[in-house]
Amino acid sequence: MKGSLAHVLAANLITATSAIHLIQRDTPSVVSLQTQRKAVANPVRRDAIRRRQTVSQPLDNEGTLYYANVSLGTPPQNLRLHIDTGSSDLWANAPTSEICSYRGDPCSESGTYDANASSTYEYKSGGFNISYVDGSGASGDYATDTLVLGNETLRDLQFGLGYISTSPEGILGIGYTANEAQVNRVGRRPYPNVPQAMADAGLIQSNAYSLWLDDLDASVGSILFGGVDTDKYHGQLQTLPIQSEFGEYREFAITLSSVSLSIQGANTSLTPSLPTAVLLDSGSSLTYLPNELTAAIYNALQIRYSAREGIAYTSCSLADEDITLDFTFTSPTISVPISELIIDGSSVSDDSEDRESDDSSGSPFDLCVFGIAPSEGSSAVLGDTFLRSAYVVYDLVNNEISLAQTNFDSTTTRISEIGTGDESVPDASAVTNVIQAQMTQPGGARIGDITGAAGPSSTREGGAFSTHVSYGSLALAVGATLAYLYA
C-alpha cells in the first residue's frame, strides 16, 4: 500500500461536474458471501522484517484484513481471498507451491487451486509475476476458469496461478485494469478483471462498487458491486474526482486537504505536509501519512514511537477518550473516532525498548498499537484504520470517489443500483472547486521477478503498480461480506 511517491507540487482548483447515477429498485438482486475472522500470532515482527527493504522505519502492524470466500473451477475449489482495492489481479496458490508445502499446511485455511482438478481450466499464457511492497508476491501462469461468487458465475475469468509464492493466501484485486501485473510488467493489453468482467457480463450496470467495513469490533462488512447501500452511511455521498497519473487512471488517489484533531469538542488544525495526495487502499491495515503530519498527531496525543520495532504505542485507555481525527477532502469531512485507531497490542513482542513498568514488579503498561504510521517519503495511504469510518464508492467508469460518514453497526439495508452515465442524484452530490495535490510519479508496488519462495526482486522501476501490503494481522483478520448487484 505504500509503494508510491507522492509529493505536492501545487494545489489546483478544479470543478467536479458529475457523480454516480443510482437507481432504486423495490427488490434488487444481491448475492452475499459470509466471511470469518482469523487470528495470527505475533505478526508485527514478521511484517516489520518484510518491509525493511522498502521503508527505513516501517510501521506495518496489521490490525485487520478483509477477505471474501469464492470458488474457482469445475467442480468448485473454495478459496478465501483478500479484498484489495490497491491491486487489480485475482490470483491463487497452486497446491504444489513451496509455501503451501511447508509443515503445518499454511495454505489450508485459504485454499489452493489445482488446474488438473478442473474440467473448465484453460491455460492462457505464462508470465504471471506480481510482487507487493512488503516483499510478498507470486509468479506462474495466467489461466481462465469459472469463478463463483455466492450463487452467481463468471465464466472464462482470467486470473493468476501462483506456482511460486511467498504468501499462503491469494488476492482478489479489484482496482483499475491498467494496474494489472501483465500490463505493467510486459506491456500487454489489460484483461477484464473481476469488477470489469461483472460489468461486461451484464451482472452490474457499471464498473463501480461500494465498501463498508463497519467498526473495529465487527466481524463482517460488505462490498457491493454495482450498488450503494444508503442505510450504511449518514448524510449524503459527496463525489470527488480520482487523480490521474501522467494522463492515466491507475490508482484510487484523491487529495487530503486538511486534518484536525477534536478533543472533547475543541478543534486543533494540523497543517504539516497538506494538502497531499492519498490512496484509498483496503489492502492496507494502517493509515500512512507524511512524516511531519504524523509527528504532529503523535505529539498532540502523546503517542510513543519505538524506532527499533517501527511501532507507535499508546495506552489502550486512550480508546475511551472523546477524541476524533477529522479528515477533510475539500468539502466532505470523515471523522475517525480514536477508538478506531487503537489496535490491541497483545501479540506485539513484549521486549520493546520503549515499554515501561507501572510498578516495581515490572508489569508492563497496557499498551496498544496506534493505527497511523509515517509514510517515510512514500505516498500517503488511507488504509483500514481510516476506511472503517468512511463509506466509499469506487466508480472506475467516471473516475470518481464518493465518500460519506459510515453508519457503524447498521442492521438494515436499502440498496440502489449504480447506473450508467454521469448524472448526479440525491444520493451523491459533486464537490465543487476541488483541491488537488499533484503526484510526481506513479505509485504502487513493484511488478518484478519472483524467482523463488524466499521473495521477489524488482526488475522494473517505472509504471503504477499494486499498493497491497502484507497478509499478516495484528489481532484479527476481520472478514467482509461480498455482495454485488445485477443490472
N, C-alpha and C positions, 0 to 999 in steps of 0.2 A: 503494500500500500504506500510505500514511501519512496518509490523509485524515481519520481520526477523532481526536477529542479525548477522551482517557480519563483520568480522574483517580480517585484513591482517595478515596471519601467515608467508607467504613467497611469493615472486614474482617468478613464474616459467616460463620458456620459453618453449613453445610448438609450433608445426608447424601445421597449418590448411592445409588439403590436398584436400578439396572438397568444392563445392559450389552448389547453386541451379541450376537446369537444366531448361532453358527457351526454349519454343517452340513458334515461331512466326507463327501466322495464319492470313490469309487475312481477315477473318470475324469471329473473336472469339465471342462465345455466352456469353453475360454478362447480368446479372439481376441487376438493380439498384433500391434502395429504397430511396425515398426522405424523408428528415427529417426537423426538425424545431428547433428554439431557444426557450428557456424557461427562464424567469427571476424569481429569488427567492429573497424575501425581507430579508435583514439583516441576511444572513446565517452564517456570521463569528462567532458571539457569540454562535449560536447553534452548529456549528461544533466544536468550542473550548471546549464546555461543553462535547460533545460526546467523545472527545479524551483524556480527563483528566485521564481516567483510564489506559491509555497506555503510554502517553508521558508526562513528567513533565512540559515542556514548549511547548505546542502544537502550530503549525503554520499551520492550516488546512483551509486556506481561498480559497475555491474552485473558480477558475476563469471560468472554462468551464468543462462541462461533455459531453460526446458523446454518442448518443443513436441511435438505429435503430428501424424502425417500422416493426413488423412481425405479424403473426396471429397464433393462436392455436385452434384446434378443428374443428368440423363439425356441423353446419355451423361455419365459421371462427370467432374467437373472437380476436379483434385487441388489440395489446399490444405495448407499447413503452418501450424498454429495454435498459439499459445502457450497452455499449460495454466494456468489462473488460478483458484485457489480463492477469490480475493478479489473476483471478479465473477461474473455469472450469465448473461450473454448470449453466444451464439455469433454472431460477425459476420465478414464477409469483405469485402474490397475489390472494387468493380466495376472492370473494366478501364479504364473511362473516367475514373476518379477522377484528380484533378490530380496527386496524389503518384505514382501509377503511370505517369503520362505524362512524368515527369522524365527527363532524359538519363541513360542507363545502365540504364534499365528496373529501378528498385529493387524492384519487386514480383515480378520473375521467379522468385526463389527460393521465395517463399512462395505464389505463385499468386493468381489472382483468380477471381471467379465472374461469368460472363456470363449474365444472365437470359434473353437472347434465344436462347442456345445450348442451353437445357434444355427438353425437352418436358414435364417434370413441374413446372416452375416455376409458382407461383401467387402473385399479389400478395395481400398480407394487409392492409396499411394503411400510411399514411405515418407520419411522426413518430418514426422511429428516430433517437435522438440520445443519444450517450453520450460523456462526457469523463472522463478519469482525472486523478489529482492531479499528474501530471507535465506536463500540458498537452496530451497526445495525445488523440485521440478520433476519432469518425466520426459521420456523420449520413446519413440516406437513408430507405429503406423497410424495413418488415417484409415478409418473404415466407415461403413454405413450399416445401420441396423434399425430395428424398430424400438422406439422409446415410448414407454407408457408412463403417463403421469396421472395417477388416480385411475379413472375409467376411460381416459382418452388416449389416443395413439398418434404418434408422429412416425410415419414410415420413411425409411431410407434417410434417416438423420445422420449427418456426418459428425464424427467425434474422434477424439484421440485415444489410442490404446497404448498404455504405458508398459512396455516390456522392461524398461529400466526406469526406476522411480526412486525418489527419496522421501516419499510421503505415503503412509498407509491408507490415505483417504483421497478420493478423487474430487474434482471440482466441477460445479455447474456454473460456468462463466456466462454472464448474461449482458455483457457490455456491447459496444459497437462492433460490427463485423470487421471494421477497419483495424481493430485492435487484435485480431486473431493471430495466432502464432505463425501460420503459414504466410500470412500477408507481410508481417514484419521481418520474418527470418529469411525467406527466399523470394519475396516479391510476388507470390501467387495471388490470384484473384480471391476475394473473400467468398466464403460459402455461407448459406443460411444457417446460423446458429439457432439455439432453441427459440428465443423470442421471435426472431425473424421467420423461422420455419412455421411457427404458430400462425403468424400473420399471413404467410404465403399459402398455408393450407386452409385459410378462412376460419380458423378456430377463434381468432380475435380479429377485430376490425383494423387495429393499428398496432404497430410495434411499440408498445408502451406498457408500463406496469407500475404498480404502486407497492410500497414497502412499509409494513407496520411491525415493529419488533417488540412493542409493549415494554414494560419496565424490566429492571434487572432481575426481579424475583420471578418473573413469568417463565413458564416452561415452553410456551408456544407463542408464535407471532404469525404473520401471514405475508405472503407475496401474491399479489393478484395481477395476473397477466391479462391485459386488455381492459382493466376496470379500476374503479375507485370505490372504496367503502366509506361513504360520508359519515358513518357513525364512529369512525376510528380517529377522528380529529375534531378539534374545536375551531370555530370560526370558519374562515374561508381560505381555500387554497390560493396562494399567490405565486405567479408564474414568472420565472427568470430565464433568460437565455443561457444556454450552455456555451462556454467559450471554446472557440476553435483554436487549434494549434497549427500554425502555418497553413491556414486555409482548410484544414480537415478537422472533422469531429471524431475524436478517438476516445476521450475520457470524459467523465462527468465532472467538469470543472465549472465552478461559479465563484463569485467574489464575495469574500467575507469583508464587509466594510467597517464594522466596529464590534467591540466586545465590551461588556460592562459586567460588574460584579454587584449583586444586590445582597446586602447583609441586613436582615431584619428591616427591609424596606428602604434602606439607604443605598443609593446607587453610586458606584465609582467607575468612571470610564477608564479602560485600559487601552492605550493607544499605540504601543510599540509595534512596528512592522505592519501596520494596517494602512490601507486595505491590502489584502493579499488573496491570490487565487487559491482555492481549496478544492480537493477532490472528495466526492461523496462515495465512500467505499465500504460496503458491507463486509468485505474480506478482512478489514482491519478491526481488531477489537478495541484498540485505544484510539484516541484523537491526538494527532501530531500537529503542533503549532510552531510558528517561528520561535527561535530560542529566546529572543528578548520578550516576546509576549508571554511565553511560558514562564520565564523568570518573574515577570510581574504578577502572574497568577500565584506562583509559589510564594512570593513574598507577602502578598495580601492575605493568603490563607495559612501561612506558616507551614508550608509543605516542605518536607525534608527529602533531599535527594542523595542517594548513595551512588557516588561515582564508580565505585568498584563493581557494584551489581548492575548499574544502569537502571535503577528503580527509584521512583518517587514514593515516599512513605508518608502517611499521616495517621492520626489517631482514628480508629474506627468510629468513635463517638461523633466525629465531625458530620457524619451522615445524618445525625439527628438535628442539626442546626438549621435555622431558617435562612438558607443561602441559595441563591441561584446564579448561574453563569449565563448571561444573555448574549446570544449570537445574532447579529443583525446583518442582513443581506440587502442593503439599500433601504428596503421597506419592511419585509417580513422579519420579525424577531422570534427566534426559538429560545425559550427559557429552559435550561437544563438544571434540574434540581441537584443539589450537591450529593444527595443520596445515590444518584445515578453515576457519579464519578468515583465512588468509594467501593473498591473491589476487595473482597475477602482475601487476606494475605496469608491464610493458614498454610498454603502449600509452598510459600516462599521459603527459601533456605533460611535457617534461623541463626546463621553465623555472620549476619551483616555487620560491617564495621560501624554502621551508624545506629544500631539498636542500642538502647539504654536499658537500665533497670529501674523499676518503680519502687524497689525496696532493697534492703541489704542482702536478701536471699538471692538476688539476681534474676527474679522473674521478669520476663520481657513485658514491655508495654503491649497493649492490644493494638497492634499496627495493621493497617490496611494499605493496599496499593492505590495510588491516585491515578485516575484514568486519563490524564493528559500528559503527554511527553514532548520533549523538544524535537523538532524536525531535523536539527543538525544540518541545515543547509539544503535539505531535500524539500520536495513540495510539501505543503501543508495538507493534511488529510483529516477529514471528519469521519471517524470510524464509529463503531457501535456505541461507544460511550456518549456520542452526540446523537446518533441516528435513533436511539431508543426514544428520544424526546421529540422527534420530528416524524410527521407523516410525509413521505417523499414520493412524488410521482416522477418517474423517469420516462420522458417522451423522446424516443430515439428518432421519430419521424420529423417532428418540428424542432428538434434540438433544444428542448426546454426542460427545466426542472421546476416542479411546483411543490411548495412547502406549506405546511400548517403545523400548529402545535398538536402533538399527539394527544389522544384520549386514552390515558392509561386504563388498563383493566376493563375495556369496553366489552360488554357481553351481548350487544345487539349488532345487527348487520343491515346496511342499506346500500346496495350496490348499484352503481351506474356504469354503463359501458363507456369506454373511450372510443369515440367515433373518428371519422376521417376529417381532414381539413384543419383549419387553424382558427376557427371561430371561438370566441370567448363565451363562457356560460356562467350562470350564477355561482357555480361551484368553484370556479377558478378565474381569478382576475389578473390581468397582466400588470406587472410592476413597470412604472414609467421612470425615465431618467436613471436607468440602472448604472451604478458604478461598476466598472470592470478594471481589474488589475491584470495587466498583460503578463503572459508567461513567456519566458525567454527561450525555453526549449521544450521538446516533447517530454512526456513523463512516463512513468511505469517501470516495470521490472525488465530485466534482460531476457531476450529470447535468444538463447545460445545453445551450445552443445552440451548435452548430458552424456558423458562418456562412461559413467559408472555410478553405482549407487551411492558412492561417497559424496557426490554433489556435482553441480553444474559448473561450467566455465563460460564466460561471456565471449562471444565471437563477433558481436555487433554493437556499435556504440550508438548509432542513430535510431530514430523511429520511436513511436509511442507504444509502450508495452503495458502488460498487465500490472496492476498495483496490488495484487493479493499478497498478504503476508502470513505465513506460518499456519500451522494446523493445531498448535497447542492450545490449551485452555488453562487459565489460572485457577478457576474454581469449577465452572460448569460450562459445557458446550450446549447452549440452550438451543433447542430445535425451533424451526419455523414451520408453520402450516403453509404449504404451497398450494395456491389456487389460481385458476385462470378463467377467463370469460370468453364465451363464444361471440361471434358476430350475430 
